[in-house]
Amino acid sequence: MSLSALNQRRWRNFRRNKRAFWSMVIFALLFVLAMFAEVIANDKPILVNFKGSYYFPVYRFYSEKTFGGDFGTEAIYRDESVQCLIVTGGREECWDDPEGVMAEARATGKVSGEAVQKGWMIWPVIPYNYRTINDVGTAPSAPDAAHWLGTDDTARDVAARVIYGFRTSILFTLIVTVIASTIGIAAGAVQGYFGGRTDLIFQRLLEIWGSTPSLYVIIILFAILGRSFWLLVFVTILFGWPALTGVVRAEFLRARNFEYVRAARALGVGDRVIMFRHILPNAMVATLTMLPFVVTGTISGLAALDYLGYGLPASAPSLGELALQAKQNLQAPWLGFTAFFTFAIMLSLLVFVFEGIRDAFDPRKTFK
């Protein structure tokens, strides 16, 4: 599908803005990697070979019995006994002395003088899930070869929680921004285009809605319904959609009496076509100017709610919860540095990208 001449010009302008273009490349790479967090940071192997068969524990459930164990519950792959069963092909000796059996099997290919069917596992780069409790002694523990960014106060790997938390923050922001912006733009377009009594009623409703204490509403809803990702998305959209309404309303109020709009009305063009095909594209520069504030505000809002304890469920990976741990554990500066640099890099990249998009839509700006 080829782009129109106008969109080709916009894409060229965006490409020439080196800061915006490379910010988009870096952010897209980070986001793609985060979308595959399960194969980057997990306490389950990516691939298991057992007796010539292949298994994918990251994506499927396998009981311990699958690998010669006794239990029907999911195999705990970090357990030495389960690893011994996989490596030795399900030898019963693994229950008595798994470490000794594995050492003998790897060194000689035999157990008790008999040849074994060797298996193997491919582990993720970070062999910990964001929920994995690690045996590190005193928690939080400092960064080391096993835990690149250290562990938090419950001995969970910080690097794993940052990867999963980054993905959660971006997905949350994308969902909220797309839906809230769609509602806000539509409401502002109706207000500005029709004006008069419609605009007056909408403005009074927005004033009442804007004065509603959103934090109290969130606390009440969470107390009744419990904390969940989708409930938080719903509440954030509920209070976030007016962010773009004022800007779009002003652009439509300015443009509704332009000559091309009057000509379209005289030719019998419908209101909806005039609003969204003729006026809205001209209002996009002002709208895109506000969009970086909406995106960064959504990310910061989620982090603030998590920091206060009214955001995602306690077990969910959260960058705001990491910031709270940094405040509560001043003796562990790596928590604060990790939270700061994660937010700084993420928000800076997003702001640079949206600034480039805004300038690409502005016909007065070109880049060499």
C-alpha positions in Angstrom: 0.0 0.0 0.0 1.7 3.2 -1.2 1.6 6.4 0.8 0.0 9.6 -0.6 2.2 12.5 -1.6 1.4 14.3 1.6 2.2 11.4 3.8 5.4 10.7 1.9 6.5 14.3 2.6 5.6 13.8 6.3 7.7 10.6 6.4 10.6 12.3 4.8 10.4 15.1 7.3 10.4 12.6 10.2 13.3 10.7 8.7 15.4 13.9 8.5 14.8 14.6 12.1 17.7 12.4 13.3 16.9 12.7 17.0 13.3 11.6 16.5 14.1 8.8 14.0 16.8 7.2 16.1 14.7 7.5 19.2 11.9 5.7 17.4 14.4 2.9 16.3 15.8 2.5 19.9 12.3 2.6 21.5 10.9 0.1 19.0 13.8 -2.3 19.6 13.3 -2.1 23.4 9.6 -2.6 23.0 10.0 -5.6 20.7 12.4 -7.1 23.2 10.1 -6.5 26.1 7.2 -8.1 24.2 9.3 -11.3 24.3 10.1 -10.9 28.0 9.2 -14.6 28.7 12.1 -15.8 26.6 14.5 -13.2 27.9 13.8 -13.5 31.7 12.1 -16.6 33.0 12.6 -19.3 35.6 11.6 -21.9 33.0 13.7 -23.2 30.1 13.0 -22.0 26.6 13.5 -25.5 25.2 13.9 -28.9 26.8 15.1 -32.0 25.1 14.1 -35.2 27.0 14.6 -38.6 25.6 14.7 -37.2 22.1 11.4 -35.2 22.4 11.3 -31.4 22.5 9.3 -29.4 25.1 8.6 -25.6 25.4 8.0 -24.9 29.1 7.9 -21.1 28.6 4.6 -21.5 26.6 3.2 -24.8 27.8 2.4 -26.6 31.0 4.3 -29.8 31.7 3.9 -31.8 34.9 6.8 -33.4 36.7 5.6 -36.8 35.6 6.4 -35.8 32.0 10.1 -36.0 33.0 9.9 -39.1 35.1 8.9 -37.5 38.4 6.1 -38.4 40.9 3.9 -35.3 40.9 1.2 -34.1 38.6 1.9 -30.4 39.3 4.0 -28.3 37.0 7.7 -29.1 37.0 9.9 -26.7 39.0 12.7 -26.5 36.5 15.1 -24.7 38.8 14.9 -27.6 41.3 18.0 -29.7 41.2 16.0 -33.0 41.1 14.0 -32.0 38.1 17.1 -30.9 36.2 18.7 -34.2 37.1 15.7 -36.1 35.7 15.9 -34.2 32.4 19.7 -34.5 32.0 19.8 -38.3 32.9 16.6 -39.3 31.1 14.5 -39.8 34.3 16.9 -41.9 36.5 15.4 -42.7 39.9 18.8 -42.0 41.5 18.0 -38.3 41.0 15.8 -38.2 44.1 18.6 -39.4 46.4 21.6 -37.4 45.3 20.7 -35.1 42.3 23.9 -33.1 42.5 26.1 -36.2 42.5 24.2 -37.9 39.8 24.3 -34.9 37.5 28.1 -34.5 38.1 28.6 -38.1 37.2 26.4 -38.0 34.2 27.9 -34.9 32.8 31.5 -36.1 33.4 31.2 -39.7 32.2 27.8 -40.1 30.5 27.0 -42.9 32.9 25.2 -43.4 36.2 26.1 -46.3 38.4 28.1 -47.7 35.5 25.2 -47.6 33.1 24.9 -45.4 30.0 22.2 -42.7 30.3 20.0 -41.0 27.8 21.2 -37.4 28.2 18.8 -34.5 27.9 19.4 -30.8 27.9 17.8 -27.4 28.5 18.2 -23.9 26.9 17.7 -21.3 29.6 16.8 -17.6 29.0 19.5 -15.0 29.3 18.1 -14.0 32.7 17.0 -17.3 34.4 14.5 -15.6 36.7 10.9 -14.5 36.3 9.7 -11.3 37.8 8.0 -13.4 40.6 11.0 -15.6 41.3 12.2 -15.5 44.9 16.0 -16.1 44.9 18.2 -17.4 47.6 20.6 -14.5 48.0 21.0 -14.3 51.7 20.3 -10.7 52.7 17.8 -8.8 50.5 18.0 -6.5 48.8 21.3 -7.7 47.4 23.8 -5.7 45.3 24.3 -6.4 41.6 26.5 -9.3 40.7 27.1 -11.8 37.9 23.9 -13.7 38.7 21.7 -10.6 39.2 22.8 -7.8 36.9 20.8 -5.1 38.7 20.7 -6.7 42.1 17.6 -7.9 43.9 14.8 -6.1 45.6 13.7 -6.4 49.3 11.9 -9.7 48.6 14.9 -11.2 46.7 13.3 -10.8 43.2 15.6 -10.1 40.3 15.5 -6.4 39.5 16.5 -6.8 35.8 13.6 -9.2 35.2 11.1 -6.9 36.9 12.3 -3.9 34.9 11.8 -5.8 31.6 8.3 -7.0 32.5 7.5 -3.6 34.1 8.6 -1.7 31.0 6.3 -3.9 28.9 3.3 -3.4 31.3 3.8 0.4 31.3 4.0 0.7 27.5 1.0 -1.5 26.9 -1.0 0.3 29.5 0.0 3.7 28.0 -0.8 2.6 24.4 -4.3 1.3 25.4 -5.2 4.3 27.5 -3.7 6.9 25.0 -5.5 5.4 21.9 -8.9 5.1 23.5 -8.8 8.3 25.6 -7.5 10.3 22.7 -10.2 9.0 20.3 -12.9 9.9 22.8 -11.4 13.3 23.6 -10.8 14.3 19.9 -14.4 13.3 19.0 -15.8 15.3 21.9 -13.7 18.3 21.1 -14.7 18.1 17.4 -18.4 18.0 18.2 -18.0 21.0 20.6 -16.0 23.2 18.3 -17.9 22.4 15.1 -21.5 22.8 16.3 -20.7 25.5 18.9 -23.6 27.3 20.6 -25.7 25.4 23.0 -23.9 22.1 22.3 -20.6 23.7 23.2 -22.0 25.4 26.3 -23.5 22.2 27.7 -20.3 20.2 27.0 -18.2 22.8 28.7 -20.2 22.8 31.9 -20.1 19.0 32.0 -16.3 19.0 31.5 -16.0 21.5 34.3 -18.0 19.2 36.6 -16.1 16.1 35.5 -12.7 17.8 35.8 -13.4 18.7 39.4 -14.1 15.1 40.4 -11.4 13.8 42.7 -10.1 10.9 40.6 -7.8 9.5 43.3 -10.7 9.0 45.7 -12.7 7.3 43.0 -9.8 4.9 42.3 -9.5 4.1 46.0 -13.2 3.4 46.3 -13.4 1.3 43.2 -10.3 -0.7 44.2 -11.7 -1.2 47.7 -14.9 -2.7 46.2 -13.7 -4.5 43.1 -10.0 -5.2 43.9 -6.9 -4.0 42.0 -6.6 -5.2 38.4 -5.0 -4.1 35.2 -8.2 -3.6 33.2 -10.0 -1.8 36.0 -7.1 0.7 36.2 -7.2 1.1 32.4 -10.9 1.9 32.6 -10.6 4.4 35.4 -7.6 6.1 33.7 -9.5 6.5 30.4 -12.5 7.7 32.4 -10.6 10.6 33.8 -8.0 11.1 31.0 -10.1 11.6 27.9 -10.7 15.4 28.4 -6.9 16.1 28.0 -7.2 16.7 24.2 -10.7 18.0 24.1 -9.9 21.7 24.7 -7.2 21.8 22.0 -9.4 20.1 19.4 -12.4 22.3 20.3 -10.3 25.5 19.9 -9.1 24.3 16.4 -12.6 23.5 15.3 -14.0 26.8 16.5 -11.3 28.6 14.5 -11.7 26.5 11.4 -15.5 26.0 11.1 -16.0 29.4 9.4 -13.1 29.1 6.9 -13.9 29.4 3.3 -13.3 25.7 2.4 -15.7 24.6 5.2 -18.4 27.0 3.9 -17.9 25.8 0.4 -18.2 22.1 1.5 -21.5 22.9 3.3 -22.8 24.7 0.2 -22.0 21.6 -1.9 -24.0 19.5 0.5 -21.1 17.7 2.2 -22.2 16.0 5.4 -21.1 17.4 8.8 -19.2 14.2 9.7 -17.2 14.3 6.5 -16.4 18.0 7.0 -15.4 17.4 10.6 -13.1 14.4 10.2 -11.9 14.7 6.6 -11.4 18.4 6.2 -11.0 20.1 9.5 -9.4 17.4 11.7 -6.3 17.0 9.5 -5.6 20.7 9.9 -6.1 20.4 13.7 -3.6 17.5 14.0 -0.5 19.7 14.6 -2.0 21.2 17.7 -3.3 17.8 18.8 0.1 16.1 18.3 1.7 19.0 20.3 -0.3 17.8 23.3 0.1 14.1 22.7 3.6 13.8 24.3 2.1 15.3 27.5 -0.7 12.7 27.4 1.7 9.8 27.0 4.2 10.9 29.6 1.4 11.8 32.0 -0.1 8.3 31.6 3.2 6.6 32.4 3.9 8.9 35.3 0.3 8.5 36.6 0.6 4.7 36.6 4.0 4.9 38.4 2.5 7.4 40.9 -0.5 5.1 41.7 1.9 2.1 42.0 4.1 4.1 44.3 1.1 5.0 46.5 -0.2 1.5 46.5 -3.3 2.1 44.4 -2.1 0.9 41.0 -1.5 -2.6 39.7 -1.9 -5.7 41.9 1.0 -6.2 44.4 2.4 -9.2 42.5 2.5 -7.4 39.1 5.8 -6.0 37.8 5.7 -2.3 38.3 8.3 0.5 37.9 6.4 2.6 40.4 6.7 -0.2 43.0 10.4 -0.3 42.2 10.7 3.4 43.0 8.8 2.8 46.3 11.3 0.1 47.2 14.2 2.5 46.4 12.7 5.0 48.9 12.2 2.4 51.5 15.7 0.9 51.1 18.1 3.9 50.9 21.0 1.5 51.7 20.4 -0.1 48.3 21.2 2.7 45.8 21.0 0.4 42.8 17.2 0.3 43.2 16.9 4.1 42.9 19.4 4.4 40.0 17.6 1.6 38.1 14.2 3.3 38.6 15.5 6.7 37.7 17.3 5.7 34.5 14.5 3.5 33.3 12.0 6.3 33.6 14.4 8.9 32.2 15.3 6.8 29.1 11.7 5.7 28.4 10.1 9.2 28.7 12.9 10.9 26.8 12.6 8.5 23.9 8.9 8.9 23.7 9.0 12.7 23.9 11.6 12.9 21.1 9.5 10.6 18.9 6.3 12.6 19.4 8.1 15.8 18.8 9.3 14.4 15.5 5.8 13.4 14.6 4.4 16.8 15.5 7.0 18.5 13.3 6.4 16.1 10.5 2.8 17.1 10.4 3.6 20.8 10.5 3.8 22.1 6.9 5.9 25.1 8.0 8.8 22.9 9.1 11.3 21.0 7.0 14.6 19.3 8.0 17.8 19.2 6.0 
